[in-house]
Amino acid sequence: MAAVEARLAELGIELPEVAPPVAVYVPAVVTGAHVYTSGQLPFTAGALPATGKVGDAHGLVPAGDAEAYARTAALNALAAVRAELGSLDRVTRIVKLVGFVASDPAFTGQPGVINGASEVLGEIFGEAGRHARSAVGVAVLPLDSPVEIELVVEFE
């Protein structure tokens, strides 16, 4: 897929610097024709925009906010991919997205939250951005992040 970098500019999306790992791992690994990202949090300027569980009750992260955070986490994952490949123009397909949502026990809207990540990948990559996906509710995520995103990307 050529012109992905131009598409980012057209959409007004500027990928951030790769977030430094918070433990002993690397942001992404290349094997064969695939890049696997580590779980990426929605860091913005080095900080999480919110913490806590996602849900509908007072004191929880609203699902709409968490959807925006999933988008940010996906962009952070793409930054890790670009750091490995040199350019997102080498990407031929987004193969798989795994999204984790730190969920209040009553919250069942994980697919809607992770749509924030899926939709931005579609905006950027078009048909090549359509992917297999899991949206998983979990009790807690690193640093009390509301969401975490992993990608598997094919390239040439």
Kinemage of the C-alpha trace (Angstrom):
@kinemage 1
@onewidth
@group {chain A} dominant
@subgroup {mainchain}
@vectorlist {calphas} color= white
{ca met a 1} P 0.000 0.000 0.000
{ca ala a 2} L 1.715 3.145 -1.191
{ca ala a 3} L 1.026 6.657 0.003
{ca val a 4} L 0.142 5.828 3.617
{ca glu a 5} L 2.448 8.561 4.869
{ca ala a 6} L 0.687 11.027 2.535
{ca arg a 7} L -2.684 9.808 3.801
{ca leu a 8} L -1.616 10.553 7.380
{ca ala a 9} L -0.799 14.122 6.355
{ca glu a 10} L -4.111 14.420 4.486
{ca leu a 11} L -5.975 13.316 7.624
{ca gly a 12} L -3.948 15.711 9.781
{ca ile a 13} L -2.547 12.827 11.819
{ca glu a 14} L 0.951 13.205 13.198
{ca leu a 15} L 2.253 10.042 14.786
{ca pro a 16} L 3.951 10.517 18.147
{ca glu a 17} L 7.400 9.397 19.141
{ca val a 18} L 7.442 5.742 20.178
{ca ala a 19} L 6.487 5.432 23.831
{ca pro a 20} L 9.358 4.030 25.873
{ca pro a 21} L 8.621 0.620 27.421
{ca val a 22} L 7.390 0.637 31.020
{ca ala a 23} L 8.995 -2.769 31.715
{ca val a 24} L 11.388 -5.268 30.071
{ca tyr a 25} L 10.225 -5.537 26.449
{ca val a 26} L 10.552 -3.768 23.096
{ca pro a 27} L 7.774 -1.748 21.430
{ca ala a 28} L 7.687 -3.960 18.316
{ca val a 29} L 9.318 -7.027 16.792
{ca val a 30} L 9.743 -7.896 13.116
{ca thr a 31} L 9.644 -11.532 12.060
{ca gly a 32} L 9.219 -12.661 8.476
{ca ala a 33} L 6.824 -10.245 6.779
{ca his a 34} L 5.067 -9.199 9.991
{ca val a 35} L 5.487 -6.624 12.723
{ca tyr a 36} L 4.036 -7.486 16.137
{ca thr a 37} L 3.596 -4.568 18.490
{ca ser a 38} L 3.675 -4.787 22.234
{ca gly a 39} L 0.586 -3.505 23.957
{ca gln a 40} L 0.408 0.246 23.489
{ca leu a 41} L -1.285 2.584 25.931
{ca pro a 42} L -2.909 5.907 24.968
{ca phe a 43} L 0.049 8.050 25.985
{ca thr a 44} L -0.174 11.659 24.863
{ca ala a 45} L 2.955 13.757 25.400
{ca gly a 46} L 4.288 11.061 27.720
{ca ala a 47} L 1.241 10.840 29.996
{ca leu a 48} L -2.029 8.956 30.133
{ca pro a 49} L -5.003 11.263 29.494
{ca ala a 50} L -7.104 9.331 32.034
{ca thr a 51} L -6.867 6.330 34.311
{ca gly a 52} L -9.346 3.877 35.712
{ca lys a 53} L -12.026 1.481 34.610
{ca val a 54} L -14.421 2.087 31.739
{ca gly a 55} L -18.128 2.094 32.467
{ca asp a 56} L -21.344 4.056 32.719
{ca ala a 57} L -21.391 4.949 36.430
{ca his a 58} L -20.084 8.113 38.098
{ca gly a 59} L -16.320 8.053 38.628
{ca leu a 60} L -15.641 5.708 35.702
{ca val a 61} L -14.050 6.540 32.345
{ca pro a 62} L -16.928 7.127 29.886
{ca ala a 63} L -17.035 4.732 26.921
{ca gly a 64} L -16.826 7.623 24.437
{ca asp a 65} L -13.638 8.887 26.053
{ca ala a 66} L -12.200 5.361 26.098
{ca glu a 67} L -12.990 5.032 22.375
{ca ala a 68} L -10.870 8.135 21.723
{ca tyr a 69} L -8.104 6.655 23.893
{ca ala a 70} L -8.218 3.441 21.835
{ca arg a 71} L -7.652 5.572 18.726
{ca thr a 72} L -4.641 7.206 20.394
{ca ala a 73} L -3.247 3.820 21.446
{ca ala a 74} L -3.595 2.558 17.856
{ca leu a 75} L -1.642 5.574 16.600
{ca asn a 76} L 1.028 4.817 19.201
{ca ala a 77} L 1.166 1.248 17.863
{ca leu a 78} L 1.580 2.580 14.319
{ca ala a 79} L 4.447 4.759 15.546
{ca ala a 80} L 6.152 1.584 16.814
{ca val a 81} L 5.545 -0.093 13.429
{ca arg a 82} L 6.974 2.891 11.547
{ca ala a 83} L 10.044 2.900 13.815
{ca glu a 84} L 10.733 -0.712 12.788
{ca leu a 85} L 9.976 -0.330 9.067
{ca gly a 86} L 11.142 3.217 8.404
{ca ser a 87} L 7.865 4.070 6.673
{ca leu a 88} L 4.247 2.989 6.891
{ca asp a 89} L 4.230 2.915 3.082
{ca arg a 90} L 5.714 -0.595 3.439
{ca val a 91} L 2.570 -1.858 5.210
{ca thr a 92} L 0.404 -4.082 3.006
{ca arg a 93} L -2.218 -5.104 5.574
{ca ile a 94} L -3.316 -4.667 9.157
{ca val a 95} L -3.783 -8.334 10.029
{ca lys a 96} L -5.003 -8.307 13.633
{ca leu a 97} L -5.911 -5.857 16.357
{ca val a 98} L -6.227 -6.940 19.962
{ca gly a 99} L -7.868 -4.402 22.231
{ca phe a 100} L -8.055 -4.570 26.004
{ca val a 101} L -10.504 -2.458 28.007
{ca ala a 102} L -10.147 -2.079 31.777
{ca ser a 103} L -13.823 -2.625 32.513
{ca asp a 104} L -16.190 -2.061 35.364
{ca pro a 105} L -17.846 -5.467 36.009
{ca ala a 106} L -21.172 -4.193 34.613
{ca phe a 107} L -19.631 -2.790 31.402
{ca thr a 108} L -20.141 -4.850 28.214
{ca gly a 109} L -19.360 -2.239 25.551
{ca gln a 110} L -15.785 -3.305 24.819
{ca pro a 111} L -16.393 -3.667 21.041
{ca gly a 112} L -17.585 -0.054 20.806
{ca val a 113} L -14.548 1.199 22.698
{ca ile a 114} L -12.133 -0.687 20.450
{ca asn a 115} L -13.923 0.697 17.387
{ca gly a 116} L -11.869 3.840 18.017
{ca ala a 117} L -8.754 1.901 17.031
{ca ser a 118} L -10.391 -0.011 14.171
{ca glu a 119} L -11.881 3.092 12.616
{ca val a 120} L -8.625 5.058 12.518
{ca leu a 121} L -6.860 2.101 10.881
{ca gly a 122} L -9.589 2.068 8.220
{ca glu a 123} L -9.245 5.822 7.689
{ca ile a 124} L -5.498 5.501 7.190
{ca phe a 125} L -5.168 2.223 5.271
{ca gly a 126} L -8.543 1.833 3.544
{ca glu a 127} L -9.316 -1.776 2.623
{ca ala a 128} L -5.850 -2.866 3.838
{ca gly a 129} L -6.853 -1.584 7.265
{ca arg a 130} L -9.677 -4.112 7.660
{ca his a 131} L -8.508 -6.644 10.204
{ca ala a 132} L -9.362 -9.535 12.470
{ca arg a 133} L -9.979 -8.315 16.008
{ca ser a 134} L -10.515 -9.149 19.646
{ca ala a 135} L -12.039 -6.715 22.162
{ca val a 136} L -11.402 -8.007 25.657
{ca gly a 137} L -12.589 -6.698 29.010
{ca val a 138} L -10.023 -6.991 31.798
{ca ala a 139} L -9.889 -6.066 35.489
{ca val a 140} L -6.924 -3.692 35.241
{ca leu a 141} L -4.238 -2.629 32.761
{ca pro a 142} L -0.686 -1.342 33.254
{ca leu a 143} L -0.491 2.077 34.940
{ca asp a 144} L -4.289 1.875 35.397
{ca ser a 145} L -4.783 2.719 31.706
{ca pro a 146} L -8.374 2.402 30.467
{ca val a 147} L -7.286 0.756 27.173
{ca glu a 148} L -4.380 -1.070 25.535
{ca ile a 149} L -3.921 -1.958 21.845
{ca glu a 150} L -1.733 -4.537 20.058
{ca leu a 151} L -1.307 -4.845 16.290
{ca val a 152} L -0.044 -7.469 13.860
{ca val a 153} L 0.917 -5.818 10.577
{ca glu a 154} L 2.040 -7.374 7.283
{ca phe a 155} L 4.606 -5.577 5.150
{ca glu a 156} L 6.823 -5.963 2.114
